[in-house]
Amino acid sequence: MTQPLASRIALVSGASRGIGYATARALAKAGAHVIAVARTQGGLEELDDDIRKDGGSATLVPLNLTDFDGIARLGAALNERHGKLDILVGNAGIAGPSSPLGHIELKPWQDVMAINVTANFQLIRCMEPLLRQSDAGRAVFVTSGAASKANAYRGPYAASKAALDTLVRCWANETASTPLRVNLFDPGPIRTRMRAAVFPGEDPMRLDTPEQVAEFIVPMCLPSWNETGKLYDYNSRKVMSFHPPSA
């Protein structure tokens, strides 16, 4: 069976469960060696077992993404071992509190921004040199419709995803003339633990699974994917352009 990602190196953050877990497994099935990054050692070990059962390979990296120096060390280690990175999937994220803005303490706000925004900024800083060493570097960041909907009581999460969107758009514009392709992916409502925590009354069986979502993320990681600076909306199955940059 042809593996379109054979010999490619793929880093997936938040890989111990949910969309990250499913995406890491799908990338490995497609032939990539997966660098699986997450806080939860047990979840990473389960992922490794599944990837091995599928005939794939992975390197497990137990790392809290608020350890920004740890991200830098990871970049240095990948450079020493592989000399490149072909795929970056910025998936890790936290939901944060569901409260009126005036009721939210500073610490929970900072926690959401640290994981959802600053960690991705540090991944960009530390992984871009490695992605540029690839002949077809691909970066995909998982966002949310909350960034534009600005729903009540979801302020920290919505603001963090809006910031992530802008960060990724800037990077896409900066790298538009290079082989690196940078895009966003909005999965919409998916059957994950984080979704269940935010919407406890929702019937999860009515939602698509992370495995279904992963099937649409993998093509965005292929060397043949040429779009950059775009948002893929899973619900509509459409690639959407960002608003054109202002002068």
C-alpha positions, 0 to 999 in steps of 0.5 A: 500500500502506498504511503503518501507520507513515507519518510516525513516527520510530523509533530502533533501537539495535544496528541494524547487524546481527541483530535490530536490522538486521531490525527497522530494515528492517521499521519502515522498510518499514512507513513509519517514518523510522528513526534507526539507531544502532550502532557499525559504520559499514559495517553501517549503510551496508548497512542504509541501502542495503537500506532505500532499496531498499525505498523507505524512509528512515533517518538513520545514527548511528554511536555507541558506546552507552558514549558516554553524552554522545553519547546525550544529544547524539542526543536534543537533535539529534532534538528540534531536527530532529523535535521528537518520537520515536514509537518506541524499540527498545532492542536493542543488547546484548553477550554478555559472557564465558562463565566462572565468576563468580570467573574474570571480571575487573571490566572485562568485567563493567563492559562488559556492564553499560554496554551492556546496562543503563546505555546503556538507562537513558540512552536512557530518560532522554534519549528520554522527553521526545521520546516524550511529544511523540508522540501514541502513543509506543512503547518496546520493549526486547529482553531474554532468558530468561537473566534468569530462568534464571540459567544457570551461566557466563552471570552477567554477561549474565543479571544485566544482562538481569535489571536491564534487565527491572526498569528497564523494568518501573519505567518502564512503571509510571511511565508507565502513565497516559500514552499511552506504552506500554513493553514487553519482547520476548524473542526466544529462540534466534535465528540471530545472530552473538552467539548463534553466538559463545556456542553455537558447536556449535549448528546455526544453521539450526535457529533462526528468523531475525532477520527472522522476529522483526522481524515480531513487534516491529513490531506492538508499535510501532504506535499501535494497540498498547495493552499496557504493562508486558508481556513478549512471548515470541516462542517461545510467541507470548504476551504475558505480564504482569509480576509485580504490583508490591509495595507 
